[in-house]
């Protein structure tokens, strides 16, 4: 039997906000020289994916995806991305 999960509006709002922000301001994922910052992009996409997965209430059964899409992983990825963006600019 699967575990009953519930939607998490704050996580969903964060995921949608990151999705819109990245789509409307792609320069956030570039260095001052205009080159793509792949580590920052990967971390922001991970945070966005985890926020959307948790936000809609989905909880994977296997431990690895469950951890990768967990709230702590989402926060860690978001903080690491912001740290990376601040260091580069």
N, C-alpha and C positions, 0 to 999 in steps of 0.2 A: 504494500500500500504506500502511496506517496504522502508526503507530509503536506498538510494544508498550509498554504502561505497566503499572505495578504499583500495588497499593493502598498507601496511606500511613496506617498505623494512627493516628499522632499527629494528623494533619490530620483524619481521620475522627472521632476522639475529641473534638477541639476543636469540630468542626461539630455533633456531637450534643450536646455540653455547652452550646454557645451556644443551640441549638434548645430544649433543656430549660430552660435558665436564663431565656431570654426568655419562654417559655411560663409558667413558674412564678412569675417575678418581673417582671411587665410594668412595675412602677413604676420599674425601671431606665431605662426609656425615657420618663420623664416629668420635668418640671422640678419644683422644690420646690413650685411653685404648683399642681401637678397637671395641667399642660398637656402634651400630647404633644410630645416633643423629636424632630421629624422628621429632622434631620440625624444625630443619634445612632442613631436607628432604622435609617436607610438604611445607615450605615456598619457597624453590627452585622449587619444582614441580608446585606450584601455579604461581610463576613468569614465569616459562617456559610455562605453559598452557595459561596464559593470553597473553604472547608475541606471541605465535603461533596463537591464536584465532584472536587477533588484527592484526597480521602480514598478515594473508590471507584475511583480510577485512571483517570478520564476525562481526556483531553487534547484540547481542541478543535483543529481543523486551522487555522482562520483565526487570524491573529495577534492580532486585537483581543480575542476571547473567550479566547484562550489566555493573554493577559496579564492580563485582568480576573479570571480564575480561577487565577492562578498563586500560588505560595507567597509571593513578595514582596508582591503586591497584597493577599493575605490578611492578612499581617502589618501592612502599612501601614493598611489599613482598620480592623483591630482596635486598633492604637495610636491612630489618630485618634479612634475612637469612645470609647476609654477616656479620652483627653485631654479630649474634649468633655464627657463625663459628670462628670469630676472638676472641670472649670471651672465647670459649672453648679451643682453641689452645693457 
